[in-house]
Amino acid sequence: MEKRIKTDKMVLKELATGRKSTRKFSNTKIDISHVLYAIESALQAPSGSNKQPWKFVLIDEPQLKAKIRGAAESGERVFYESLEGEKKGWYQSRGLSWNKPFFDEAPLLIVIFGDSLAPNYKASIWLMIGYLLLALEERGLNSLTYTPSDPKKISSVLEPPTNYVLEAIIPIGYSAEIEKPKQSRKSLYDTIFINEWGNL
Amino acid sequence: MEKRIKTDKMVLKELATGRKSTRKFSNTKIDISHVLYAIESALQAPSGSNKQPWKFVLIDEPQLKAKIRGAAESGERVFYESLEGEKKGWYQSRGLSWNKPFFDEAPLLIVIFGDSLAPNYKASIWLMIGYLLLALEERGLNSLTYTPSDPKKISSVLEPPTNYVLEAIIPIGYSAEIEKPKQSRKSLYDTIFINEWGNL
């Protein structure tokens, strides 16, 4: 049962290349059907033993968003205070700090939890997030992949069962950023080896 | 700078839904340009501090594939011998065992390494693999996401620098499996909550 080449189109590459992380969102509302489309696409991802170890908490309630922001920033303060030298410079040069207004500004937050009892749950969750980001991009929605410095602090706001670990928060909306180029990416030449480590 | 809705098409969902894991590959050769397209797409993924902590070792040399298979199966034997009860039944019912002929049969293996010195490298690697799988699907190539039971054993065949961790092996080719339905997936109703844990 061989599959034929379906297409020489480059929809996937176009979506992948077009997507940029967004940290500043406008107050334009979003059509939830696009978000459900993206999650439905992501639910098709493979996972360890097909356990599909994911839960999505959609948050649009302003007071709850503010609580999530407070918990996240409290973890970020500790992280940013710990930074030194080159690493500190990297964050500063990008204007990043503990301050995370996007939690309030984005019309929707998707909080993603992984079931730590499932085999390879972390790998499964993040592969699925790859699907999710591309599906959001296809529908023209901007997003950020936020990985908390202190997931437990934020998680406690939502009180999941103890086996569920907060892996990521994806703020979603429309960008209010001034158009800027995508951060640079490595090329095939920098990343591929053939039949042995380091031959290129 | 708001983005417009680009499309109501469902290319992403179609790709996501169409992709099934393949464990039996035909001996049909593959056009490497499709694989490079998929990796180029995956290289566009976001990563922790944009470190892009990935290396891809492409393996098509039969003797090297056999070595990888040997190392993988040696780890799998230990894993399968450890299985008990319900978990053992799950693997048996799917005809899975320590025996992994796909390492020899697939015309190409992509061995994916993550730089453990990069922040959130594991999350970054697996998000990128989500991009990779969808791009392979777009080009009609079948794949499997193989997560080794004993990554170090396989890694030692390729001798990467010590900070590089083997995260996954993706065998690629055309399926020789008899057409079978995709394993079931959970629905939105099973996975989404709104503004609190457990309200659906």
Chai-1 contact restraints between the chains, C-beta under 6 A:
chainA,res_idxA,chainB,res_idxB,connection_type,confidence,min_distance_angstrom,max_distance_angstrom,comment,restraint_id
A,M1,B,S175,contact,1.0,0.0,6.0,A-B,restraint_1
A,M1,B,E179,contact,1.0,0.0,6.0,A-B,restraint_2
A,E2,B,S26,contact,1.0,0.0,6.0,A-B,restraint_3
A,E2,B,T28,contact,1.0,0.0,6.0,A-B,restraint_4
A,E2,B,Y174,contact,1.0,0.0,6.0,A-B,restraint_5
A,K3,B,G140,contact,1.0,0.0,6.0,A-B,restraint_6
A,K3,B,Y174,contact,1.0,0.0,6.0,A-B,restraint_7
A,R4,B,G140,contact,1.0,0.0,6.0,A-B,restraint_8
A,I5,B,G140,contact,1.0,0.0,6.0,A-B,restraint_9
A,K6,B,G140,contact,1.0,0.0,6.0,A-B,restraint_10
A,V11,B,V11,contact,1.0,0.0,6.0,A-B,restraint_11
A,L12,B,S41,contact,1.0,0.0,6.0,A-B,restraint_12
A,L12,B,L134,contact,1.0,0.0,6.0,A-B,restraint_13
A,L12,B,A135,contact,1.0,0.0,6.0,A-B,restraint_14
A,L12,B,E138,contact,1.0,0.0,6.0,A-B,restraint_15
A,K13,B,S41,contact,1.0,0.0,6.0,A-B,restraint_16
A,A16,B,S41,contact,1.0,0.0,6.0,A-B,restraint_17
A,A16,B,Q44,contact,1.0,0.0,6.0,A-B,restraint_18
A,A16,B,Y131,contact,1.0,0.0,6.0,A-B,restraint_19
A,T17,B,Q44,contact,1.0,0.0,6.0,A-B,restraint_20
A,S21,B,P46,contact,1.0,0.0,6.0,A-B,restraint_21
A,S26,B,E2,contact,1.0,0.0,6.0,A-B,restraint_22
A,T28,B,E2,contact,1.0,0.0,6.0,A-B,restraint_23
A,S41,B,L12,contact,1.0,0.0,6.0,A-B,restraint_24
A,S41,B,K13,contact,1.0,0.0,6.0,A-B,restraint_25
A,S41,B,A16,contact,1.0,0.0,6.0,A-B,restraint_26
A,L43,B,R185,contact,1.0,0.0,6.0,A-B,restraint_27
A,Q44,B,A16,contact,1.0,0.0,6.0,A-B,restraint_28
A,Q44,B,T17,contact,1.0,0.0,6.0,A-B,restraint_29
A,Q44,B,R185,contact,1.0,0.0,6.0,A-B,restraint_30
A,P46,B,S21,contact,1.0,0.0,6.0,A-B,restraint_31
A,P46,B,T145,contact,1.0,0.0,6.0,A-B,restraint_32
A,N50,B,Q183,contact,1.0,0.0,6.0,A-B,restraint_33
A,Q52,B,K186,contact,1.0,0.0,6.0,A-B,restraint_34
A,K55,B,T191,contact,1.0,0.0,6.0,A-B,restraint_35
A,F56,B,T191,contact,1.0,0.0,6.0,A-B,restraint_36
A,F56,B,I192,contact,1.0,0.0,6.0,A-B,restraint_37
A,V57,B,F193,contact,1.0,0.0,6.0,A-B,restraint_38
A,L58,B,I194,contact,1.0,0.0,6.0,A-B,restraint_39
A,I59,B,N195,contact,1.0,0.0,6.0,A-B,restraint_40
A,E61,B,N195,contact,1.0,0.0,6.0,A-B,restraint_41
A,L64,B,N195,contact,1.0,0.0,6.0,A-B,restraint_42
A,N120,B,T147,contact,1.0,0.0,6.0,A-B,restraint_43
A,A123,B,W126,contact,1.0,0.0,6.0,A-B,restraint_44
A,W126,B,A123,contact,1.0,0.0,6.0,A-B,restraint_45
A,W126,B,W126,contact,1.0,0.0,6.0,A-B,restraint_46
A,W126,B,L127,contact,1.0,0.0,6.0,A-B,restraint_47
A,L127,B,W126,contact,1.0,0.0,6.0,A-B,restraint_48
A,L127,B,I129,contact,1.0,0.0,6.0,A-B,restraint_49
A,L127,B,G130,contact,1.0,0.0,6.0,A-B,restraint_50
A,I129,B,L127,contact,1.0,0.0,6.0,A-B,restraint_51
A,G130,B,L127,contact,1.0,0.0,6.0,A-B,restraint_52
A,G130,B,G130,contact,1.0,0.0,6.0,A-B,restraint_53
A,G130,B,Y131,contact,1.0,0.0,6.0,A-B,restraint_54
A,Y131,B,A16,contact,1.0,0.0,6.0,A-B,restraint_55
A,Y131,B,G130,contact,1.0,0.0,6.0,A-B,restraint_56
A,L134,B,L12,contact,1.0,0.0,6.0,A-B,restraint_57
A,A135,B,L12,contact,1.0,0.0,6.0,A-B,restraint_58
A,E138,B,L12,contact,1.0,0.0,6.0,A-B,restraint_59
A,G140,B,K3,contact,1.0,0.0,6.0,A-B,restraint_60
A,G140,B,R4,contact,1.0,0.0,6.0,A-B,restraint_61
A,G140,B,I5,contact,1.0,0.0,6.0,A-B,restraint_62
A,G140,B,K6,contact,1.0,0.0,6.0,A-B,restraint_63
A,T145,B,P46,contact,1.0,0.0,6.0,A-B,restraint_64
A,T147,B,N120,contact,1.0,0.0,6.0,A-B,restraint_65
A,L158,B,W197,contact,1.0,0.0,6.0,A-B,restraint_66
A,E159,B,W197,contact,1.0,0.0,6.0,A-B,restraint_67
A,P160,B,W197,contact,1.0,0.0,6.0,A-B,restraint_68
A,Y174,B,E2,contact,1.0,0.0,6.0,A-B,restraint_69
A,Y174,B,K3,contact,1.0,0.0,6.0,A-B,restraint_70
A,S175,B,M1,contact,1.0,0.0,6.0,A-B,restraint_71
A,E179,B,M1,contact,1.0,0.0,6.0,A-B,restraint_72
A,Q183,B,N50,contact,1.0,0.0,6.0,A-B,restraint_73
A,R185,B,L43,contact,1.0,0.0,6.0,A-B,restraint_74
A,R185,B,Q44,contact,1.0,0.0,6.0,A-B,restraint_75
A,K186,B,Q52,contact,1.0,0.0,6.0,A-B,restraint_76
A,T191,B,K55,contact,1.0,0.0,6.0,A-B,restraint_77
A,T191,B,F56,contact,1.0,0.0,6.0,A-B,restraint_78
A,I192,B,F56,contact,1.0,0.0,6.0,A-B,restraint_79
A,F193,B,V57,contact,1.0,0.0,6.0,A-B,restraint_80
A,I194,B,L58,contact,1.0,0.0,6.0,A-B,restraint_81
A,N195,B,I59,contact,1.0,0.0,6.0,A-B,restraint_82
A,N195,B,E61,contact,1.0,0.0,6.0,A-B,restraint_83
A,N195,B,L64,contact,1.0,0.0,6.0,A-B,restraint_84
A,W197,B,L158,contact,1.0,0.0,6.0,A-B,restraint_85
A,W197,B,E159,contact,1.0,0.0,6.0,A-B,restraint_86
A,W197,B,P160,contact,1.0,0.0,6.0,A-B,restraint_87
